[in-house]
Amino acid sequence: MTGADSATIRVRLFAGLREAAGWSEQEWPIDRAPSPEAVWHQLQLAGNLQTVRVAVNHAFAAANHPLQPGDELAFLPPISGG
């Protein structure tokens, strides 16, 4: 990992969140957001974080899970269908 990489996390959005934001994946400075909840608020996406699943490094996590440089953070909206 380079010095620039070590100060970031990868943020991924899925389904309706991806469509609302207009992007699916981007690097995010870790110093701006030490938790998934902080990232969510900084992204200014519509919706309530309590209805969205949070995953850190491919495992479901709490909204206050501490983030580390190099982590992958994903927000997954409720899935509907039948």
mmCIF file of the N, C-alpha and C atoms, coordinates in Angstrom:
data_MODEL
# 
_entry.id   MODEL 
# 
loop_
_atom_site.group_PDB 
_atom_site.id 
_atom_site.type_symbol 
_atom_site.label_atom_id 
_atom_site.label_alt_id 
_atom_site.label_comp_id 
_atom_site.label_asym_id 
_atom_site.label_entity_id 
_atom_site.label_seq_id 
_atom_site.pdbx_PDB_ins_code 
_atom_site.Cartn_x 
_atom_site.Cartn_y 
_atom_site.Cartn_z 
_atom_site.occupancy 
_atom_site.B_iso_or_equiv 
_atom_site.pdbx_formal_charge 
_atom_site.auth_seq_id 
_atom_site.auth_comp_id 
_atom_site.auth_asym_id 
_atom_site.auth_atom_id 
_atom_site.pdbx_PDB_model_num 
ATOM 1   N N  . MET A 1 1  ? 0.830   -1.168  0.000  1.00 0.00 ? 1  MET A N  1 
ATOM 2   C CA . MET A 1 1  ? 0.000   0.000   0.000  1.00 0.00 ? 1  MET A CA 1 
ATOM 3   C C  . MET A 1 1  ? 0.884   1.243   0.000  1.00 0.00 ? 1  MET A C  1 
ATOM 4   N N  . THR A 1 2  ? 0.575   2.216   -0.836 1.00 0.00 ? 2  THR A N  1 
ATOM 5   C CA . THR A 1 2  ? 1.353   3.443   -0.857 1.00 0.00 ? 2  THR A CA 1 
ATOM 6   C C  . THR A 1 2  ? 0.860   4.386   0.215  1.00 0.00 ? 2  THR A C  1 
ATOM 7   N N  . GLY A 1 3  ? 1.579   5.475   0.443  1.00 0.00 ? 3  GLY A N  1 
ATOM 8   C CA . GLY A 1 3  ? 1.172   6.454   1.438  1.00 0.00 ? 3  GLY A CA 1 
ATOM 9   C C  . GLY A 1 3  ? -0.197  7.020   1.144  1.00 0.00 ? 3  GLY A C  1 
ATOM 10  N N  . ALA A 1 4  ? -0.494  7.308   -0.140 1.00 0.00 ? 4  ALA A N  1 
ATOM 11  C CA . ALA A 1 4  ? -1.803  7.856   -0.495 1.00 0.00 ? 4  ALA A CA 1 
ATOM 12  C C  . ALA A 1 4  ? -2.896  6.833   -0.230 1.00 0.00 ? 4  ALA A C  1 
ATOM 13  N N  . ASP A 1 5  ? -2.643  5.564   -0.589 1.00 0.00 ? 5  ASP A N  1 
ATOM 14  C CA . ASP A 1 5  ? -3.637  4.524   -0.377 1.00 0.00 ? 5  ASP A CA 1 
ATOM 15  C C  . ASP A 1 5  ? -3.916  4.307   1.100  1.00 0.00 ? 5  ASP A C  1 
ATOM 16  N N  . SER A 1 6  ? -2.886  4.446   1.925  1.00 0.00 ? 6  SER A N  1 
ATOM 17  C CA . SER A 1 6  ? -3.048  4.129   3.335  1.00 0.00 ? 6  SER A CA 1 
ATOM 18  C C  . SER A 1 6  ? -3.953  5.122   4.051  1.00 0.00 ? 6  SER A C  1 
ATOM 19  N N  . ALA A 1 7  ? -4.244  6.265   3.437  1.00 0.00 ? 7  ALA A N  1 
ATOM 20  C CA . ALA A 1 7  ? -5.095  7.267   4.066  1.00 0.00 ? 7  ALA A CA 1 
ATOM 21  C C  . ALA A 1 7  ? -6.527  7.204   3.553  1.00 0.00 ? 7  ALA A C  1 
ATOM 22  N N  . THR A 1 8  ? -6.873  6.132   2.824  1.00 0.00 ? 8  THR A N  1 
ATOM 23  C CA . THR A 1 8  ? -8.209  6.046   2.237  1.00 0.00 ? 8  THR A CA 1 
ATOM 24  C C  . THR A 1 8  ? -8.868  4.702   2.514  1.00 0.00 ? 8  THR A C  1 
ATOM 25  N N  . ILE A 1 9  ? -10.174 4.704   2.320  1.00 0.00 ? 9  ILE A N  1 
ATOM 26  C CA . ILE A 1 9  ? -10.963 3.479   2.290  1.00 0.00 ? 9  ILE A CA 1 
ATOM 27  C C  . ILE A 1 9  ? -11.657 3.439   0.936  1.00 0.00 ? 9  ILE A C  1 
ATOM 28  N N  . ARG A 1 10 ? -12.164 2.287   0.566  1.00 0.00 ? 10 ARG A N  1 
ATOM 29  C CA . ARG A 1 10 ? -12.951 2.155   -0.661 1.00 0.00 ? 10 ARG A CA 1 
ATOM 30  C C  . ARG A 1 10 ? -14.413 2.074   -0.243 1.00 0.00 ? 10 ARG A C  1 
ATOM 31  N N  . VAL A 1 11 ? -15.230 2.972   -0.787 1.00 0.00 ? 11 VAL A N  1 
ATOM 32  C CA . VAL A 1 11 ? -16.661 2.991   -0.490 1.00 0.00 ? 11 VAL A CA 1 
ATOM 33  C C  . VAL A 1 11 ? -17.409 2.453   -1.699 1.00 0.00 ? 11 VAL A C  1 
ATOM 34  N N  . ARG A 1 12 ? -18.300 1.484   -1.456 1.00 0.00 ? 12 ARG A N  1 
ATOM 35  C CA . ARG A 1 12 ? -19.109 0.891   -2.524 1.00 0.00 ? 12 ARG A CA 1 
ATOM 36  C C  . ARG A 1 12 ? -20.583 1.065   -2.198 1.00 0.00 ? 12 ARG A C  1 
ATOM 37  N N  . LEU A 1 13 ? -21.352 1.436   -3.208 1.00 0.00 ? 13 LEU A N  1 
ATOM 38  C CA . LEU A 1 13 ? -22.801 1.585   -3.084 1.00 0.00 ? 13 LEU A CA 1 
ATOM 39  C C  . LEU A 1 13 ? -23.468 0.575   -4.000 1.00 0.00 ? 13 LEU A C  1 
ATOM 40  N N  . PHE A 1 14 ? -24.611 0.074   -3.581 1.00 0.00 ? 14 PHE A N  1 
ATOM 41  C CA . PHE A 1 14 ? -25.323 -0.927  -4.360 1.00 0.00 ? 14 PHE A CA 1 
ATOM 42  C C  . PHE A 1 14 ? -26.758 -0.495  -4.625 1.00 0.00 ? 14 PHE A C  1 
ATOM 43  N N  . ALA A 1 15 ? -27.315 -1.034  -5.714 1.00 0.00 ? 15 ALA A N  1 
ATOM 44  C CA . ALA A 1 15 ? -28.731 -0.891  -6.084 1.00 0.00 ? 15 ALA A CA 1 
ATOM 45  C C  . ALA A 1 15 ? -29.158 0.579   -6.114 1.00 0.00 ? 15 ALA A C  1 
ATOM 46  N N  . GLY A 1 16 ? -30.246 0.906   -5.436 1.00 0.00 ? 16 GLY A N  1 
ATOM 47  C CA . GLY A 1 16 ? -30.796 2.256   -5.467 1.00 0.00 ? 16 GLY A CA 1 
ATOM 48  C C  . GLY A 1 16 ? -29.847 3.314   -4.942 1.00 0.00 ? 16 GLY A C  1 
ATOM 49  N N  . LEU A 1 17 ? -28.990 2.954   -4.009 1.00 0.00 ? 17 LEU A N  1 
ATOM 50  C CA . LEU A 1 17 ? -28.010 3.918   -3.498 1.00 0.00 ? 17 LEU A CA 1 
ATOM 51  C C  . LEU A 1 17 ? -27.025 4.309   -4.594 1.00 0.00 ? 17 LEU A C  1 
ATOM 52  N N  . ARG A 1 18 ? -26.595 3.325   -5.361 1.00 0.00 ? 18 ARG A N  1 
ATOM 53  C CA . ARG A 1 18 ? -25.683 3.576   -6.478 1.00 0.00 ? 18 ARG A CA 1 
ATOM 54  C C  . ARG A 1 18 ? -26.346 4.493   -7.499 1.00 0.00 ? 18 ARG A C  1 
ATOM 55  N N  . GLU A 1 19 ? -27.607 4.218   -7.800 1.00 0.00 ? 19 GLU A N  1 
ATOM 56  C CA . GLU A 1 19 ? -28.329 5.036   -8.770 1.00 0.00 ? 19 GLU A CA 1 
ATOM 57  C C  . GLU A 1 19 ? -28.521 6.457   -8.260 1.00 0.00 ? 19 GLU A C  1 
ATOM 58  N N  . ALA A 1 20 ? -28.835 6.614   -6.986 1.00 0.00 ? 20 ALA A N  1 
ATOM 59  C CA . ALA A 1 20 ? -29.058 7.943   -6.406 1.00 0.00 ? 20 ALA A CA 1 
ATOM 60  C C  . ALA A 1 20 ? -27.772 8.769   -6.389 1.00 0.00 ? 20 ALA A C  1 
ATOM 61  N N  . ALA A 1 21 ? -26.658 8.129   -6.089 1.00 0.00 ? 21 ALA A N  1 
ATOM 62  C CA . ALA A 1 21 ? -25.384 8.844   -5.987 1.00 0.00 ? 21 ALA A CA 1 
ATOM 63  C C  . ALA A 1 21 ? -24.748 9.098   -7.350 1.00 0.00 ? 21 ALA A C  1 
ATOM 64  N N  . GLY A 1 22 ? -25.049 8.224   -8.320 1.00 0.00 ? 22 GLY A N  1 
ATOM 65  C CA . GLY A 1 22 ? -24.441 8.350   -9.638 1.00 0.00 ? 22 GLY A CA 1 
ATOM 66  C C  . GLY A 1 22 ? -23.056 7.727   -9.732 1.00 0.00 ? 22 GLY A C  1 
ATOM 67  N N  . TRP A 1 23 ? -22.686 6.939   -8.748 1.00 0.00 ? 23 TRP A N  1 
ATOM 68  C CA . TRP A 1 23 ? -21.412 6.222   -8.765 1.00 0.00 ? 23 TRP A CA 1 
ATOM 69  C C  . TRP A 1 23 ? -21.559 4.939   -7.950 1.00 0.00 ? 23 TRP A C  1 
ATOM 70  N N  . SER A 1 24 ? -20.691 3.982   -8.215 1.00 0.00 ? 24 SER A N  1 
ATOM 71  C CA . SER A 1 24 ? -20.775 2.711   -7.498 1.00 0.00 ? 24 SER A CA 1 
ATOM 72  C C  . SER A 1 24 ? -19.606 2.490   -6.541 1.00 0.00 ? 24 SER A C  1 
ATOM 73  N N  . GLU A 1 25 ? -18.478 3.110   -6.823 1.00 0.00 ? 25 GLU A N  1 
ATOM 74  C CA . GLU A 1 25 ? -17.284 2.857   -6.012 1.00 0.00 ? 25 GLU A CA 1 
ATOM 75  C C  . GLU A 1 25 ? -16.345 4.057   -6.102 1.00 0.00 ? 25 GLU A C  1 
ATOM 76  N N  . GLN A 1 26 ? -15.787 4.442   -4.952 1.00 0.00 ? 26 GLN A N  1 
ATOM 77  C CA . GLN A 1 26 ? -14.777 5.499   -4.963 1.00 0.00 ? 26 GLN A CA 1 
ATOM 78  C C  . GLN A 1 26 ? -13.912 5.430   -3.713 1.00 0.00 ? 26 GLN A C  1 
ATOM 79  N N  . GLU A 1 27 ? -12.757 6.027   -3.816 1.00 0.00 ? 27 GLU A N  1 
ATOM 80  C CA . GLU A 1 27 ? -11.858 6.141   -2.668 1.00 0.00 ? 27 GLU A CA 1 
ATOM 81  C C  . GLU A 1 27 ? -12.364 7.276   -1.786 1.00 0.00 ? 27 GLU A C  1 
ATOM 82  N N  . TRP A 1 28 ? -12.231 7.106   -0.469 1.00 0.00 ? 28 TRP A N  1 
ATOM 83  C CA . TRP A 1 28 ? -12.714 8.104   0.480  1.00 0.00 ? 28 TRP A CA 1 
ATOM 84  C C  . TRP A 1 28 ? -11.631 8.334   1.525  1.00 0.00 ? 28 TRP A C  1 
ATOM 85  N N  . PRO A 1 29 ? -11.280 9.585   1.797  1.00 0.00 ? 29 PRO A N  1 
ATOM 86  C CA . PRO A 1 29 ? -10.241 9.858   2.799  1.00 0.00 ? 29 PRO A CA 1 
ATOM 87  C C  . PRO A 1 29 ? -10.656 9.372   4.187  1.00 0.00 ? 29 PRO A C  1 
ATOM 88  N N  . ILE A 1 30 ? -9.843  8.583   4.814  1.00 0.00 ? 30 ILE A N  1 
ATOM 89  C CA . ILE A 1 30 ? -10.167 8.020   6.125  1.00 0.00 ? 30 ILE A CA 1 
ATOM 90  C C  . ILE A 1 30 ? -10.224 9.094   7.195  1.00 0.00 ? 30 ILE A C  1 
ATOM 91  N N  . ASP A 1 31 ? -9.445  10.151  7.061  1.00 0.00 ? 31 ASP A N  1 
ATOM 92  C CA . ASP A 1 31 ? -9.440  11.183  8.091  1.00 0.00 ? 31 ASP A CA 1 
ATOM 93  C C  . ASP A 1 31 ? -10.749 11.958  8.140  1.00 0.00 ? 31 ASP A C  1 
ATOM 94  N N  . ARG A 1 32 ? -11.540 11.881  7.075  1.00 0.00 ? 32 ARG A N  1 
ATOM 95  C CA . ARG A 1 32 ? -12.828 12.561  7.042  1.00 0.00 ? 32 ARG A CA 1 
ATOM 96  C C  . ARG A 1 32 ? -13.927 11.734  7.687  1.00 0.00 ? 32 ARG A C  1 
ATOM 97  N N  . ALA A 1 33 ? -13.721 10.460  7.858  1.00 0.00 ? 33 ALA A N  1 
ATOM 98  C CA . ALA A 1 33 ? -14.807 9.601   8.312  1.00 0.00 ? 33 ALA A CA 1 
ATOM 99  C C  . ALA A 1 33 ? -14.277 8.370   9.023  1.00 0.00 ? 33 ALA A C  1 
ATOM 100 N N  . PRO A 1 34 ? -14.268 8.362   10.347 1.00 0.00 ? 34 PRO A N  1 
ATOM 101 C CA . PRO A 1 34 ? -13.724 7.222   11.076 1.00 0.00 ? 34 PRO A CA 1 
ATOM 102 C C  . PRO A 1 34 ? -14.700 6.063   11.266 1.00 0.00 ? 34 PRO A C  1 
ATOM 103 N N  . SER A 1 35 ? -15.960 6.196   10.829 1.00 0.00 ? 35 SER A N  1 
ATOM 104 C CA . SER A 1 35 ? -16.948 5.127   10.993 1.00 0.00 ? 35 SER A CA 1 
ATOM 105 C C  . SER A 1 35 ? -17.892 5.119   9.793  1.00 0.00 ? 35 SER A C  1 
ATOM 106 N N  . PRO A 1 36 ? -18.574 3.981   9.546  1.00 0.00 ? 36 PRO A N  1 
ATOM 107 C CA . PRO A 1 36 ? -19.563 3.945   8.471  1.00 0.00 ? 36 PRO A CA 1 
ATOM 108 C C  . PRO A 1 36 ? -20.639 5.024   8.629  1.00 0.00 ? 36 PRO A C  1 
ATOM 109 N N  . GLU A 1 37 ? -21.065 5.260   9.851  1.00 0.00 ? 37 GLU A N  1 
ATOM 110 C CA . GLU A 1 37 ? -22.087 6.283   10.091 1.00 0.00 ? 37 GLU A CA 1 
ATOM 111 C C  . GLU A 1 37 ? -21.598 7.662   9.653  1.00 0.00 ? 37 GLU A C  1 
ATOM 112 N N  . ALA A 1 38 ? -20.362 7.992   9.952  1.00 0.00 ? 38 ALA A N  1 
ATOM 113 C CA . ALA A 1 38 ? -19.805 9.282   9.548  1.00 0.00 ? 38 ALA A CA 1 
ATOM 114 C C  . ALA A 1 38 ? -19.720 9.388   8.026  1.00 0.00 ? 38 ALA A C  1 
ATOM 115 N N  . VAL A 1 39 ? -19.303 8.311   7.366  1.00 0.00 ? 39 VAL A N  1 
ATOM 116 C CA . VAL A 1 39 ? -19.250 8.310   5.901  1.00 0.00 ? 39 VAL A CA 1 
ATOM 117 C C  . VAL A 1 39 ? -20.648 8.526   5.340  1.00 0.00 ? 39 VAL A C  1 
ATOM 118 N N  . TRP A 1 40 ? -21.639 7.811   5.866  1.00 0.00 ? 40 TRP A N  1 
ATOM 119 C CA . TRP A 1 40 ? -23.021 7.932   5.399  1.00 0.00 ? 40 TRP A CA 1 
ATOM 120 C C  . TRP A 1 40 ? -23.475 9.392   5.443  1.00 0.00 ? 40 TRP A C  1 
ATOM 121 N N  . HIS A 1 41 ? -23.235 10.058  6.546  1.00 0.00 ? 41 HIS A N  1 
ATOM 122 C CA . HIS A 1 41 ? -23.658 11.455  6.681  1.00 0.00 ? 41 HIS A CA 1 
ATOM 123 C C  . HIS A 1 41 ? -22.891 12.364  5.724  1.00 0.00 ? 41 HIS A C  1 
ATOM 124 N N  . GLN A 1 42 ? -21.632 12.091  5.497  1.00 0.00 ? 42 GLN A N  1 
ATOM 125 C CA . GLN A 1 42 ? -20.847 12.907  4.577  1.00 0.00 ? 42 GLN A CA 1 
ATOM 126 C C  . GLN A 1 42 ? -21.256 12.696  3.125  1.00 0.00 ? 42 GLN A C  1 
ATOM 127 N N  . LEU A 1 43 ? -21.733 11.510  2.800  1.00 0.00 ? 43 LEU A N  1 
ATOM 128 C CA . LEU A 1 43 ? -22.208 11.248  1.439  1.00 0.00 ? 43 LEU A CA 1 
ATOM 129 C C  . LEU A 1 43 ? -23.509 11.982  1.145  1.00 0.00 ? 43 LEU A C  1 
ATOM 130 N N  . GLN A 1 44 ? -24.244 12.343  2.171  1.00 0.00 ? 44 GLN A N  1 
ATOM 131 C CA . GLN A 1 44 ? -25.509 13.069  2.059  1.00 0.00 ? 44 GLN A CA 1 
ATOM 132 C C  . GLN A 1 44 ? -26.511 12.346  1.161  1.00 0.00 ? 44 GLN A C  1 
ATOM 133 N N  . LEU A 1 45 ? -26.597 11.040  1.338  1.00 0.00 ? 45 LEU A N  1 
ATOM 134 C CA . LEU A 1 45 ? -27.579 10.262  0.593  1.00 0.00 ? 45 LEU A CA 1 
ATOM 135 C C  . LEU A 1 45 ? -28.919 10.311  1.307  1.00 0.00 ? 45 LEU A C  1 
ATOM 136 N N  . ALA A 1 46 ? -29.970 10.285  0.523  1.00 0.00 ? 46 ALA A N  1 
ATOM 137 C CA . ALA A 1 46 ? -31.305 10.255  1.108  1.00 0.00 ? 46 ALA A CA 1 
ATOM 138 C C  . ALA A 1 46 ? -31.519 8.908   1.775  1.00 0.00 ? 46 ALA A C  1 
ATOM 139 N N  . GLY A 1 47 ? -32.344 8.884   2.772  1.00 0.00 ? 47 GLY A N  1 
ATOM 140 C CA . GLY A 1 47 ? -32.665 7.631   3.436  1.00 0.00 ? 47 GLY A CA 1 
ATOM 141 C C  . GLY A 1 47 ? -32.072 7.549   4.824  1.00 0.00 ? 47 GLY A C  1 
ATOM 142 N N  . ASN A 1 48 ? -32.535 6.573   5.523  1.00 0.00 ? 48 ASN A N  1 
ATOM 143 C CA . ASN A 1 48 ? -32.156 6.365   6.910  1.00 0.00 ? 48 ASN A CA 1 
ATOM 144 C C  . ASN A 1 48 ? -31.123 5.243   6.975  1.00 0.00 ? 48 ASN A C  1 
ATOM 145 N N  . LEU A 1 49 ? -30.013 5.501   7.601  1.00 0.00 ? 49 LEU A N  1 
ATOM 146 C CA . LEU A 1 49 ? -28.961 4.479   7.708  1.00 0.00 ? 49 LEU A CA 1 
ATOM 147 C C  . LEU A 1 49 ? -29.460 3.227   8.414  1.00 0.00 ? 49 LEU A C  1 
ATOM 148 N N  . GLN A 1 50 ? -30.463 3.354   9.273  1.00 0.00 ? 50 GLN A N  1 
ATOM 149 C CA . GLN A 1 50 ? -30.972 2.184   9.997  1.00 0.00 ? 50 GLN A CA 1 
ATOM 150 C C  . GLN A 1 50 ? -31.649 1.179   9.073  1.00 0.00 ? 50 GLN A C  1 
ATOM 151 N N  . THR A 1 51 ? -32.015 1.597   7.854  1.00 0.00 ? 51 THR A N  1 
ATOM 152 C CA . THR A 1 51 ? -32.634 0.671   6.906  1.00 0.00 ? 51 THR A CA 1 
ATOM 153 C C  . THR A 1 51 ? -31.620 0.088   5.924  1.00 0.00 ? 51 THR A C  1 
ATOM 154 N N  . VAL A 1 52 ? -30.368 0.498   6.048  1.00 0.00 ? 52 VAL A N  1 
ATOM 155 C CA . VAL A 1 52 ? -29.310 0.073   5.134  1.00 0.00 ? 52 VAL A CA 1 
ATOM 156 C C  . VAL A 1 52 ? -28.370 -0.881  5.860  1.00 0.00 ? 52 VAL A C  1 
ATOM 157 N N  . ARG A 1 53 ? -27.945 -1.935  5.171  1.00 0.00 ? 53 ARG A N  1 
ATOM 158 C CA . ARG A 1 53 ? -26.938 -2.839  5.750  1.00 0.00 ? 53 ARG A CA 1 
ATOM 159 C C  . ARG A 1 53 ? -25.558 -2.268  5.476  1.00 0.00 ? 53 ARG A C  1 
ATOM 160 N N  . VAL A 1 54 ? -24.705 -2.365  6.459  1.00 0.00 ? 54 VAL A N  1 
ATOM 161 C CA . VAL A 1 54 ? -23.327 -1.895  6.361  1.00 0.00 ? 54 VAL A CA 1 
ATOM 162 C C  . VAL A 1 54 ? -22.418 -3.117  6.362  1.00 0.00 ? 54 VAL A C  1 
ATOM 163 N N  . ALA A 1 55 ? -21.451 -3.131  5.472  1.00 0.00 ? 55 ALA A N  1 
ATOM 164 C CA . ALA A 1 55 ? -20.450 -4.198  5.464  1.00 0.00 ? 55 ALA A CA 1 
ATOM 165 C C  . ALA A 1 55 ? -19.062 -3.567  5.425  1.00 0.00 ? 55 ALA A C  1 
ATOM 166 N N  . VAL A 1 56 ? -18.167 -4.108  6.217  1.00 0.00 ? 56 VAL A N  1 
ATOM 167 C CA . VAL A 1 56 ? -16.767 -3.685  6.217  1.00 0.00 ? 56 VAL A CA 1 
ATOM 168 C C  . VAL A 1 56 ? -15.932 -4.916  5.892  1.00 0.00 ? 56 VAL A C  1 
ATOM 169 N N  . ASN A 1 57 ? -15.187 -4.822  4.815  1.00 0.00 ? 57 ASN A N  1 
ATOM 170 C CA . ASN A 1 57 ? -14.344 -5.937  4.364  1.00 0.00 ? 57 ASN A CA 1 
ATOM 171 C C  . ASN A 1 57 ? -15.155 -7.220  4.188  1.00 0.00 ? 57 ASN A C  1 
ATOM 172 N N  . HIS A 1 58 ? -16.301 -7.093  3.541  1.00 0.00 ? 58 HIS A N  1 
ATOM 173 C CA . HIS A 1 58 ? -17.173 -8.211  3.158  1.00 0.00 ? 58 HIS A CA 1 
ATOM 174 C C  . HIS A 1 58 ? -17.875 -8.897  4.320  1.00 0.00 ? 58 HIS A C  1 
ATOM 175 N N  . ALA A 1 59 ? -17.952 -8.240  5.462  1.00 0.00 ? 59 ALA A N  1 
ATOM 176 C CA . ALA A 1 59 ? -18.672 -8.790  6.621  1.00 0.00 ? 59 ALA A CA 1 
ATOM 177 C C  . ALA A 1 59 ? -19.596 -7.707  7.165  1.00 0.00 ? 59 ALA A C  1 
ATOM 178 N N  . PHE A 1 60 ? -20.832 -8.088  7.477  1.00 0.00 ? 60 PHE A N  1 
ATOM 179 C CA . PHE A 1 60 ? -21.757 -7.110  8.033  1.00 0.00 ? 60 PHE A CA 1 
ATOM 180 C C  . PHE A 1 60 ? -21.174 -6.527  9.314  1.00 0.00 ? 60 PHE A C  1 
ATOM 181 N N  . ALA A 1 61 ? -21.397 -5.222  9.497  1.00 0.00 ? 61 ALA A N  1 
ATOM 182 C CA . ALA A 1 61 ? -20.808 -4.511  10.633 1.00 0.00 ? 61 ALA A CA 1 
ATOM 183 C C  . ALA A 1 61 ? -21.788 -3.469  11.155 1.00 0.00 ? 61 ALA A C  1 
ATOM 184 N N  . ALA A 1 62 ? -21.539 -3.002  12.351 1.00 0.00 ? 62 ALA A N  1 
ATOM 185 C CA . ALA A 1 62 ? -22.349 -1.943  12.955 1.00 0.00 ? 62 ALA A CA 1 
ATOM 186 C C  . ALA A 1 62 ? -21.968 -0.596  12.342 1.00 0.00 ? 62 ALA A C  1 
ATOM 187 N N  . ALA A 1 63 ? -22.892 0.345   12.421 1.00 0.00 ? 63 ALA A N  1 
ATOM 188 C CA . ALA A 1 63 ? -22.661 1.678   11.860 1.00 0.00 ? 63 ALA A CA 1 
ATOM 189 C C  . ALA A 1 63 ? -21.533 2.423   12.568 1.00 0.00 ? 63 ALA A C  1 
ATOM 190 N N  . ASN A 1 64 ? -21.224 2.026   13.793 1.00 0.00 ? 64 ASN A N  1 
ATOM 191 C CA . ASN A 1 64 ? -20.148 2.702   14.528 1.00 0.00 ? 64 ASN A CA 1 
ATOM 192 C C  . ASN A 1 64 ? -18.831 1.916   14.496 1.00 0.00 ? 64 ASN A C  1 
ATOM 193 N N  . HIS A 1 65 ? -18.745 0.910   13.636 1.00 0.00 ? 65 HIS A N  1 
ATOM 194 C CA . HIS A 1 65 ? -17.528 0.100   13.497 1.00 0.00 ? 65 HIS A CA 1 
ATOM 195 C C  . HIS A 1 65 ? -16.357 1.007   13.107 1.00 0.00 ? 65 HIS A C  1 
ATOM 196 N N  . PRO A 1 66 ? -15.249 0.954   13.819 1.00 0.00 ? 66 PRO A N  1 
ATOM 197 C CA . PRO A 1 66 ? -14.114 1.810   13.458 1.00 0.00 ? 66 PRO A CA 1 
ATOM 198 C C  . PRO A 1 66 ? -13.502 1.377   12.125 1.00 0.00 ? 66 PRO A C  1 
ATOM 199 N N  . LEU A 1 67 ? -13.236 2.343   11.281 1.00 0.00 ? 67 LEU A N  1 
ATOM 200 C CA . LEU A 1 67 ? -12.644 2.069   9.976  1.00 0.00 ? 67 LEU A CA 1 
ATOM 201 C C  . LEU A 1 67 ? -11.139 2.271   10.029 1.00 0.00 ? 67 LEU A C  1 
ATOM 202 N N  . GLN A 1 68 ? -10.448 1.460   9.239  1.00 0.00 ? 68 GLN A N  1 
ATOM 203 C CA . GLN A 1 68 ? -8.992  1.527   9.150  1.00 0.00 ? 68 GLN A CA 1 
ATOM 204 C C  . GLN A 1 68 ? -8.605  1.821   7.702  1.00 0.00 ? 68 GLN A C  1 
ATOM 205 N N  . PRO A 1 69 ? -7.483  2.471   7.478  1.00 0.00 ? 69 PRO A N  1 
ATOM 206 C CA . PRO A 1 69 ? -7.017  2.686   6.108  1.00 0.00 ? 69 PRO A CA 1 
ATOM 207 C C  . PRO A 1 69 ? -6.979  1.368   5.342  1.00 0.00 ? 69 PRO A C  1 
ATOM 208 N N  . GLY A 1 70 ? -7.437  1.417   4.097  1.00 0.00 ? 70 GLY A N  1 
ATOM 209 C CA . GLY A 1 70 ? -7.458  0.235   3.249  1.00 0.00 ? 70 GLY A CA 1 
ATOM 210 C C  . GLY A 1 70 ? -8.727  -0.585  3.346  1.00 0.00 ? 70 GLY A C  1 
ATOM 211 N N  . ASP A 1 71 ? -9.613  -0.285  4.295  1.00 0.00 ? 71 ASP A N  1 
ATOM 212 C CA . ASP A 1 71 ? -10.875 -1.021  4.428  1.00 0.00 ? 71 ASP A CA 1 
ATOM 213 C C  . ASP A 1 71 ? -11.776 -0.796  3.219  1.00 0.00 ? 71 ASP A C  1 
ATOM 214 N N  . GLU A 1 72 ? -12.647 -1.770  2.972  1.00 0.00 ? 72 GLU A N  1 
ATOM 215 C CA . GLU A 1 72 ? -13.715 -1.612  1.992  1.00 0.00 ? 72 GLU A CA 1 
ATOM 216 C C  . GLU A 1 72 ? -15.022 -1.498  2.758  1.00 0.00 ? 72 GLU A C  1 
ATOM 217 N N  . LEU A 1 73 ? -15.743 -0.420  2.522  1.00 0.00 ? 73 LEU A N  1 
ATOM 218 C CA . LEU A 1 73 ? -17.017 -0.150  3.177  1.00 0.00 ? 73 LEU A CA 1 
ATOM 219 C C  . LEU A 1 73 ? -18.111 -0.209  2.130  1.00 0.00 ? 73 LEU A C  1 
ATOM 220 N N  . ALA A 1 74 ? -19.144 -0.992  2.392  1.00 0.00 ? 74 ALA A N  1 
ATOM 221 C CA . ALA A 1 74 ? -20.259 -1.106  1.456  1.00 0.00 ? 74 ALA A CA 1 
ATOM 222 C C  . ALA A 1 74 ? -21.566 -0.767  2.155  1.00 0.00 ? 74 ALA A C  1 
ATOM 223 N N  . PHE A 1 75 ? -22.427 -0.063  1.422  1.00 0.00 ? 75 PHE A N  1 
ATOM 224 C CA . PHE A 1 75 ? -23.779 0.232   1.883  1.00 0.00 ? 75 PHE A CA 1 
ATOM 225 C C  . PHE A 1 75 ? -24.743 -0.512  0.972  1.00 0.00 ? 75 PHE A C  1 
ATOM 226 N N  . LEU A 1 76 ? -25.602 -1.350  1.577  1.00 0.00 ? 76 LEU A N  1 
ATOM 227 C CA . LEU A 1 76 ? -26.542 -2.166  0.819  1.00 0.00 ? 76 LEU A CA 1 
ATOM 228 C C  . LEU A 1 76 ? -27.962 -1.813  1.244  1.00 0.00 ? 76 LEU A C  1 
ATOM 229 N N  . PRO A 1 77 ? -28.768 -1.280  0.332  1.00 0.00 ? 77 PRO A N  1 
ATOM 230 C CA . PRO A 1 77 ? -30.139 -0.932  0.690  1.00 0.00 ? 77 PRO A CA 1 
ATOM 231 C C  . PRO A 1 77 ? -30.990 -2.189  0.836  1.00 0.00 ? 77 PRO A C  1 
ATOM 232 N N  . PRO A 1 78 ? -32.189 -2.031  1.397  1.00 0.00 ? 78 PRO A N  1 
ATOM 233 C CA . PRO A 1 78 ? -33.080 -3.192  1.495  1.00 0.00 ? 78 PRO A CA 1 
ATOM 234 C C  . PRO A 1 78 ? -33.344 -3.770  0.103  1.00 0.00 ? 78 PRO A C  1 
ATOM 235 N N  . ILE A 1 79 ? -33.389 -5.069  0.027  1.00 0.00 ? 79 ILE A N  1 
ATOM 236 C CA . ILE A 1 79 ? -33.644 -5.765  -1.232 1.00 0.00 ? 79 ILE A CA 1 
ATOM 237 C C  . ILE A 1 79 ? -35.096 -6.218  -1.236 1.00 0.00 ? 79 ILE A C  1 
ATOM 238 N N  . SER A 1 80 ? -35.767 -5.916  -2.333 1.00 0.00 ? 80 SER A N  1 
ATOM 239 C CA . SER A 1 80 ? -37.150 -6.382  -2.447 1.00 0.00 ? 80 SER A CA 1 
ATOM 240 C C  . SER A 1 80 ? -37.267 -7.218  -3.710 1.00 0.00 ? 80 SER A C  1 
ATOM 241 N N  . GLY A 1 81 ? -38.275 -7.995  -3.751 1.00 0.00 ? 81 GLY A N  1 
ATOM 242 C CA . GLY A 1 81 ? -38.479 -8.841  -4.913 1.00 0.00 ? 81 GLY A CA 1 
ATOM 243 C C  . GLY A 1 81 ? -39.221 -10.096 -4.518 1.00 0.00 ? 81 GLY A C  1 
ATOM 244 N N  . GLY A 1 82 ? -39.406 -10.939 -5.465 1.00 0.00 ? 82 GLY A N  1 
ATOM 245 C CA . GLY A 1 82 ? -40.147 -12.123 -5.114 1.00 0.00 ? 82 GLY A CA 1 
ATOM 246 C C  . GLY A 1 82 ? -39.857 -13.290 -5.917 1.00 0.00 ? 82 GLY A C  1 
# 
